[in-house]
Amino acid sequence: MEYALVGGERTTPQRNLVGQCPICRAAVTTKCGEVRIWHWAHKGRKHCDLWHENETEWHRSWKHRFPAAWRETMVQSVDGTRHVADIKTETGLVVEFQHSHLSTVERRERESFYDNLIWVVDGRRLKRDLDFFAQIRFHERSGPRQDVVPFNWRVPQITRRWDESTKLVFLDFHDDHVWCVPPITNVWRKYATKIAKEEFVSALLAGSLPTSIFRYEHVESVPQRGLTPAWYGARKTLTWC
C-alpha cells in the first residue's frame, strides 16, 4: 500500500510513522527496508482488501506515470463493498496492473465490480510468456497494418489466460510499447495492436484510450464442405476505432 491516512491526509511511507488504512481505518505501519519497496502494512494480519497484491517495482513505476490523486483510489459499490483501484482517472476509468497469477473467479469479480476497467499485465513474469512475445515480434511485418501483428490463438501463451476477459488487456514486456489484445474468443487468428507507452499514457491522461486500438466485427461464415465440426467457426474481420 503506497498511501495511508496520517492526520486525515494521504501520506507516503516514511520511517516510524503510524497511519490509518483508507478502507478499514485500522492502524497501519510503515515498512521501510532495503530489499522491498517502502510501503504501508496492516498490523499483525493480512490486508483488508482481498484483492490486494504485494507491490513490485513494476507496479510502482506504472502508477507513478499518473497523478498522485489517481493512485490507490478507493471505490465503493452501492452495497458498501470497498476496494482500492490502482488507478482511477477523472473520467472514471479504472486501470489495474496485474503481475501475479489471477484466478478466473477473482478476475470476473473485479471486472463486475469496476465495470469501466482495463488491464495492464506484466508479460515478463513467466518465461513462456517471453517466448510468446518473441513469436509476436517474428510476425511483426505480416499484419494488415504496421502496428497490428497476427498470432496463432491455439498456441498456449499469456493470451489464453485472459481469453474470457470482457475488458481490454494490455501486455507489457518491459520495453517501450504495450500490446493490446481484444476480449474475444473463437477466432482463427488473433491480432495484437502495438502501442507506444507514451501514447498509451498520454491518451489516459487526456481521458480516453489510444485511437489505434482495433475491434473485431462479427461476420458469419458458412462451414466449408469436408471440414470437421471442430474447425467450424465464425470468420472475423477487423475494424478500427
C-alpha positions as CSV (number, residue, x, y, z in Angstrom):
1,M,0.0,0.0,0.0
2,E,1.6,3.3,-1.1
3,Y,-0.7,5.6,0.8
4,A,-2.3,5.7,4.3
5,L,-4.1,8.4,6.2
6,V,-2.0,10.4,8.6
7,G,-3.9,13.2,10.3
8,G,-6.6,12.7,7.6
9,E,-4.1,13.3,4.8
10,R,-2.9,10.7,2.2
11,T,0.7,10.1,3.1
12,T,3.5,8.0,1.5
13,P,5.6,5.7,3.8
14,Q,8.3,7.3,6.0
15,R,10.2,5.7,8.8
16,N,8.5,5.4,12.2
17,L,5.1,6.6,11.0
18,V,1.7,5.1,12.1
19,G,-1.4,5.7,9.9
20,Q,-4.8,4.5,9.1
21,C,-5.9,2.2,6.3
22,P,-8.2,4.2,3.9
23,I,-10.5,1.2,3.6
24,C,-11.0,-0.3,7.1
25,R,-9.5,2.5,9.2
26,A,-7.3,0.1,11.1
27,A,-3.8,1.0,12.2
28,V,-1.0,0.5,9.6
29,T,2.7,0.9,9.9
30,T,5.5,1.7,7.5
31,K,7.8,-0.9,6.1
32,C,11.0,0.9,5.1
33,G,13.6,-1.7,4.5
34,E,16.4,-2.1,2.0
35,V,15.0,-5.0,0.0
36,R,11.3,-4.4,-0.8
37,I,10.0,-1.0,-1.8
38,W,8.7,1.1,1.0
39,H,5.0,0.5,1.8
40,W,2.3,0.6,4.5
41,A,1.2,-2.7,6.1
42,H,-1.6,-3.7,8.5
43,K,-0.5,-4.7,12.0
44,G,-0.4,-8.4,12.5
45,R,-2.8,-9.5,9.8
46,K,-3.4,-9.7,6.1
47,H,-4.5,-6.8,4.0
48,C,-8.2,-5.9,4.5
49,D,-8.7,-5.8,0.7
50,L,-8.7,-9.4,-0.5
51,W,-7.7,-8.2,-4.0
52,H,-4.5,-6.6,-2.6
53,E,-1.3,-7.7,-4.3
54,N,2.2,-7.1,-2.9
55,E,3.5,-4.2,-4.9
56,T,6.6,-4.6,-7.1
57,E,8.8,-2.0,-8.7
58,W,6.9,-2.8,-11.9
59,H,3.6,-1.7,-10.2
60,R,5.1,1.4,-8.7
61,S,6.7,2.6,-11.9
62,W,3.5,2.3,-13.8
63,K,1.4,4.0,-11.1
64,H,3.9,6.9,-11.0
65,R,3.2,7.7,-14.6
66,F,-0.2,9.1,-13.4
67,P,-1.2,11.9,-11.0
68,A,-0.9,11.1,-7.3
69,A,-4.7,11.8,-6.9
70,W,-5.5,9.0,-9.3
71,R,-3.4,6.4,-7.5
72,E,-4.8,3.9,-5.0
73,T,-8.3,5.3,-5.2
74,M,-11.0,3.7,-3.0
75,V,-14.1,2.6,-4.9
76,Q,-17.3,1.8,-3.1
77,S,-20.2,-0.1,-4.6
78,V,-23.9,0.5,-3.7
79,D,-23.8,-2.3,-1.2
80,G,-20.9,-0.7,0.7
81,T,-18.2,-3.0,-0.6
82,R,-14.9,-1.2,-0.9
83,H,-11.8,-1.9,-3.0
84,V,-8.7,0.1,-3.9
85,A,-8.2,0.6,-7.6
86,D,-4.6,1.0,-8.7
87,I,-5.5,4.0,-10.9
88,K,-8.9,5.7,-11.4
89,T,-8.9,8.5,-13.9
90,E,-11.0,11.6,-13.8
91,T,-13.4,10.0,-16.3
92,G,-13.9,7.0,-14.1
93,L,-11.8,4.5,-16.0
94,V,-10.0,2.1,-13.7
95,V,-6.6,0.7,-14.6
96,E,-5.5,-2.4,-12.8
97,F,-1.8,-3.5,-13.0
98,Q,-1.5,-7.3,-12.7
99,H,1.7,-9.1,-12.0
100,S,0.8,-12.3,-10.1
101,H,-1.5,-15.1,-11.1
102,L,-5.1,-14.1,-11.1
103,S,-7.9,-16.7,-10.8
104,T,-10.8,-16.7,-13.1
105,V,-13.2,-16.1,-10.2
106,E,-11.3,-13.1,-9.0
107,R,-10.9,-11.6,-12.5
108,R,-14.7,-11.9,-13.1
109,E,-15.4,-10.3,-9.7
110,R,-13.1,-7.3,-10.4
111,E,-14.5,-6.8,-13.9
112,S,-18.0,-6.8,-12.5
113,F,-17.1,-4.5,-9.6
114,Y,-15.2,-1.9,-11.5
115,D,-17.2,-2.2,-14.8
116,N,-15.2,0.6,-16.6
117,L,-11.9,-1.2,-16.4
118,I,-8.7,-2.1,-18.5
119,W,-5.9,-4.4,-17.5
120,V,-2.2,-3.9,-17.8
121,V,-0.5,-7.3,-17.4
122,D,3.2,-7.9,-16.7
123,G,4.4,-10.1,-19.6
124,R,7.7,-11.0,-18.1
125,R,6.5,-13.0,-15.1
126,L,6.9,-16.3,-16.9
127,K,9.4,-17.5,-19.4
128,R,6.8,-18.9,-21.7
129,D,5.2,-15.5,-21.9
130,L,8.5,-14.1,-23.1
131,D,8.6,-16.9,-25.7
132,F,5.1,-15.7,-26.9
133,F,6.5,-12.2,-27.2
134,A,9.3,-13.5,-29.4
135,Q,6.6,-15.1,-31.6
136,I,4.7,-11.8,-31.9
137,R,7.9,-10.0,-32.9
138,F,8.6,-12.7,-35.6
139,H,5.3,-11.9,-37.3
140,E,5.6,-8.1,-36.8
141,R,5.7,-7.3,-40.5
142,S,2.9,-9.6,-41.6
143,G,-0.2,-7.8,-40.2
144,P,-2.8,-5.7,-42.0
145,R,-1.1,-2.6,-40.6
146,Q,2.4,-1.8,-39.4
147,D,1.3,-1.7,-35.8
148,V,-1.1,-4.7,-35.9
149,V,0.5,-8.1,-35.6
150,P,-1.2,-11.5,-36.1
151,F,-0.5,-14.5,-33.8
152,N,-1.9,-18.1,-33.5
153,W,-4.5,-18.2,-30.8
154,R,-4.1,-22.0,-30.4
155,V,-0.6,-21.7,-29.1
156,P,-0.6,-21.8,-25.2
157,Q,0.6,-18.4,-24.1
158,I,-0.4,-15.4,-22.0
159,T,-3.4,-14.5,-24.0
160,R,-5.1,-17.9,-23.3
161,R,-5.2,-17.0,-19.6
162,W,-7.1,-13.8,-20.5
163,D,-9.3,-15.1,-23.2
164,E,-12.5,-14.9,-21.2
165,S,-11.9,-11.3,-20.1
166,T,-14.5,-8.9,-21.2
167,K,-12.1,-6.0,-20.9
168,L,-9.2,-4.7,-22.9
169,V,-5.9,-6.3,-21.9
170,F,-2.6,-4.5,-22.5
171,L,0.5,-6.7,-22.2
172,D,3.8,-5.1,-21.0
173,F,7.0,-6.9,-21.9
174,H,9.2,-4.1,-20.3
175,D,10.1,-2.2,-23.5
176,D,8.7,1.0,-25.0
177,H,5.4,-0.5,-26.1
178,V,2.4,-2.3,-24.8
179,W,0.4,-4.9,-26.9
180,C,-3.4,-4.6,-26.8
181,V,-5.3,-7.9,-27.1
182,P,-9.1,-7.6,-27.7
183,P,-11.5,-9.5,-25.5
184,I,-12.8,-12.1,-28.0
185,T,-12.7,-15.9,-28.4
186,N,-13.4,-18.4,-31.2
187,V,-11.3,-16.7,-33.9
188,W,-8.9,-18.4,-36.3
189,R,-6.2,-15.8,-35.8
190,K,-5.8,-13.0,-33.3
191,Y,-4.2,-9.6,-33.7
192,A,-2.3,-7.5,-31.2
193,T,-2.1,-3.8,-31.6
194,K,1.4,-2.4,-30.8
195,I,1.1,0.9,-28.9
196,A,3.9,3.1,-27.6
197,K,3.7,3.5,-23.9
198,E,4.0,7.3,-24.2
199,E,0.9,7.3,-26.5
200,F,-0.9,4.9,-24.1
201,V,-0.3,7.0,-21.0
202,S,-1.0,10.3,-22.8
203,A,-4.3,9.1,-24.0
204,L,-5.3,8.0,-20.5
205,L,-4.2,11.4,-19.1
206,A,-6.4,13.1,-21.7
207,G,-9.4,11.0,-20.7
208,S,-9.5,8.4,-23.5
209,L,-7.9,5.3,-24.9
210,P,-5.5,5.3,-27.9
211,T,-7.4,5.7,-31.1
212,S,-5.3,2.9,-32.8
213,I,-6.9,0.1,-30.8
214,F,-8.8,-2.2,-33.1
215,R,-12.0,-4.2,-32.6
216,Y,-13.4,-7.3,-34.3
217,E,-16.5,-7.1,-36.5
218,H,-18.5,-10.4,-36.5
219,V,-19.2,-11.9,-39.9
220,E,-21.0,-15.2,-40.2
221,S,-19.3,-17.8,-42.3
222,V,-20.8,-21.0,-43.9
223,P,-18.7,-24.0,-43.0
224,Q,-16.8,-25.4,-46.0
225,R,-17.6,-29.0,-47.2
226,G,-15.2,-31.5,-45.7
227,L,-14.3,-29.6,-42.6
228,T,-14.9,-31.4,-39.3
229,P,-17.1,-29.7,-36.7
230,A,-14.0,-28.8,-34.7
231,W,-13.0,-26.4,-37.4
232,Y,-16.3,-24.8,-37.9
233,G,-16.5,-21.2,-36.6
234,A,-17.2,-17.6,-37.4
235,R,-15.0,-15.6,-39.6
236,K,-13.9,-12.2,-38.2
237,T,-12.8,-9.1,-39.9
238,L,-11.0,-6.1,-38.4
239,T,-12.5,-2.7,-37.9
240,W,-10.7,0.3,-36.3
241,C,-11.9,2.6,-33.6
